[in-house]
Amino acid sequence: MSVSTRTRFEVLKRDGFRCRYCGLTAMATELHVDHVVPASKGGTDDPVNLVAACAARAAELHALIREGSESWEDVQIMLRELVEMASQ
């Protein structure tokens, strides 16, 4: 699935142009719009399933999912913890 330009901008704006996982800003790093629940796991392009993510965090999470080193439930817990830490 491809996220539209408008949706991508709205997600970045909603997230304050900061990585939801680590808090880095768009001025400090390249930001992506990433699926919380990957499309391969049934995730959609709905904004509630999208977050601003720096390239480093997105790559780390994608590697965990690809490698299968963590269960999907464990990855979801890690995502929630990262988002909570970044919002403090």
N, C-alpha and C positions, 0 to 999 in steps of 0.2 A: 504494500500500500504506500502511496505517496501522499505526504501531508501537504496540503495546499499552502501557497505562500501566505495567504491571509491567516490561516489557522496557525502557521508557524510564528508569524509576527504576534498574534494575539497571545499565544502561549508564552513567548519570550517576555512580552509586556506584562502579562499576569504575574510571572515569576520575577519581575523586577530586573530583568536582564542579568540574572544571577543563576549559577548552577544550583539546582535544588538539593544536590547531594553534598557539595562542599562549600558553597557560598561564593566561589570566585565570580567576578563580574565579567561582562563582555569586554571591558577594557583590559582585563588581565589574561583572558584566554578565549579561544574560539568556542562558542556555544552551539550546541545542536539541540534539536527538539527530538526527544527520545520517548519511545513507548514504555510505559510502566509495565504493562502486560504486553509482551511482544506479540506481533501479528502471528507469529508461528505458534503461539500458545492461545490464540483466539482473541487477542487484543484488537481494539479498533482505533481509528483516527479521531475519535471523540476527544475534545480537549481535556476531559477529566482523566483520560488515560495517557496524557502527554505531559512531559516536564522539560524544562530547560536543563541541559546537562553539559558540563564541560567535556571535551574530547577524552580526557584521561578517565573520568568516572564512567562515561558511556562505554569505553573500550573495556574497562575492567569488568563491568557488569555483563557485557555481551560475551566476554571470554568465559565467565562463570557459567552462563547459560549454555553456551556452545559445548564446553568441555563436559558438562554434566557433573562437575565436581560438587555441586550443591544441588539439593532438591529444589524444585521450583518454589516450594513453600519457604525454604530457607532464604532463597534469593528475595522473595517478597518481604520477609522480615527484615533483611538487611536494608532493602530499599526504604522501608518505613523508618528504620532507625537513622539512616543517613539524612532523610528529609527532616526528621525531628531535630537532629543535631544542627543542621544548617539553618533552621528557623529560630534557633535560640539566640 
